[in-house]
Structures are given as C-alpha cells and as structure tokens.
Amino acid sequence: MTGVVGIKPTVGLTSRSGVIPIAHSQDSVGPFARTVTDAAIALNILAGRDERDPATLTTSHNTIHDYTTYLQKEGLRGARIGIPRQVYFGYNSKVDTLAEAAIELMRLQGAEIVDPADVPSASQLVHSEAEMTVLLYEFKADLNHYLSQLTNTTIRTLADLIAFNETHREQELPYFNQELFLQAEQTSNLNDPIYQAALDTSHRLARQEGIDAVMDHYQLDALVMPSMGPAWCIDLINGDPQAANSAQPAAQAGYPAISVPMGFVQELPAGLTFMGKAYSEPTLIKLAYAYEQLSQARRPPAYLPTFP
C-alpha cells in the first residue's frame, strides 16, 4: 500500500529476537525497501542463526546466500509462474487490470505463465477458524514471554496490559476496544490439544494442500497475484474495511513472499506478490527483480495533500 518492496522471509531464515510476533509459527522479520536491490542487501544482514530464536536453529536449510547474486535482469526467462485466480483476484477491478498488465509483461519477457493455477485450499483458508485459534494462543504465549524479560516496567503479562488499558481507557481505548487481547487471555497454553489441532490444520491447508500442492502439480517456480487493494481512509466510526489480500497462504505456511510495486490506482500504490515454497527467497528475488526492472513502476513519494 505504500509503494515499497517488502520481503516476508521463510520462518526460520531471520531472527525474531526482541520482536513480539502475533504468531511465531507465521511471522518473520524482513525488510521494507525502495527497491529489490535494497531489500536483498538488507536480507543479507538479517538472515542467519540466532540462539535467541529457536526457529533459526531447527531449520533444515541453513545455507546462507548472498541474495544480491540473484538480482538478474533476465530472471524471468524460462520461469514457470502460476496465477492463482480463485480468492486472490476479483476484489478490485483496477488492481486486477494492473495485475493483468504485469502478467503480460512477464510473458513477453519469456516467462511461462500457467493460468489459472489455483491454490486448492484457498477457500478453506479463508473460512477456516484454525488460523485465528493459532493467532490467539501464540500471541498470548509470545507476548507473555517477551514481557517477562523486561526490567523497566511493572507490566509482565497480557493480563497486566488488559488491566492497564481498562484503567486508562480514555487514553488507550478512545476509538476501539481490546477484544483480541481478551480472547487471547482466555486461551490456555501451547500444550492445549485445541491449539495443536488448529496448528496442524493451518499448516496442512497452507502447505501440503495449498502452496506445495499447486506448485508441485504445475512444477512452478512461483505464484503471482495482486498484493492487496489500494489504501483506504481511516474510519473511526465504521472501522477498517475487510480488505482482501494475498498474504494468508504464505503467512499460515510460514513461507516467503515478496511484494513489488506494480502501478497506481489514481495516486494510490498497488503491489504484485511473488510467493513460493519454504526457503525459495533466491528464486523469488530473481523473479521480482526482473519484473521490477521491466516495469519501473515505483515512484518516489510525492507527499500529496492529505484527503479531507
């Protein structure tokens, strides 16, 4: 939504030490940057093992790449790119128009486009309650762990945060409540069979029956779809709209994705997502860079007047 490049790495490639993730099975630390080149340079610094984040130690893929070596202008030539139309297209016609132009540009550059290449579990991912269950359980556990290590505050748990917000409701909750905090506080711990079953379901739908399934079936190098719709105005009365986006499959799977500017809807940026299997960052960077060099879609910030 801000006209930048963003890399969401595979869970385990970069450390989350010092970060409060919403869900440690999904979330990873990655760069926002002006260009794919800048993002690749930053990822070189971020990637690696960290004793403070067990996910970086248990990964089966500990090869450290120089991601700048994958900045190849001809990177699209011969690549097999799948277009998952179901769920990830159709929520904004103007964004779809930009995406269609991007797909054609990649085709002209020598990419083999497999269209459609739908994620088999796309609809199930949208409607499953498993992800929210995982988020609530992991958020409480991870937040409590983070707060327990702080030394310069009396806030030690999610329950403490909830109480603080209630005590300072006028300052902390003038426009919204803390329903998600309250729901998370009602969960038990990560040994709960309810959580374990939800995590298994979430991974199965996003991995074996999702990204892995479609990429294996069509022998794809990446999936490509619009990142999300344009930004919206803050609405303190009705709240945020239910904006569709492409983040869910890679998030639930813990897999990588890269969003690159693909154009503008009037003056609002829109992005194109390249998504792949675990630890496919080198391939995604190569494809995203080649597309970026072709499209030249990024514009520097214009600092336009704020909407009334």
Secondary structure by P-SEA (a helix, b strand, c coil): cccbbbbbccccccccccccccccccbbbbbbcccaaaaaaaaaaaccccccccccccccccccccccccccccccccbbbbbbccccccccaaaaaaaaaaaaaaaaacccccccccccaaaaaaccaaaaaaaaaaaaaaaaaaaaaccccccccaaaaaaaaaaaccccccccccaaaaaaaaccccccaaaaaaaaaaaaaaccccaaaaaaaaccccccccccccccccccccccccccccccccccccbbbbbbbcccccccccbbbbbbcccaaaaaaaaaaaaaaacccccccccccccc
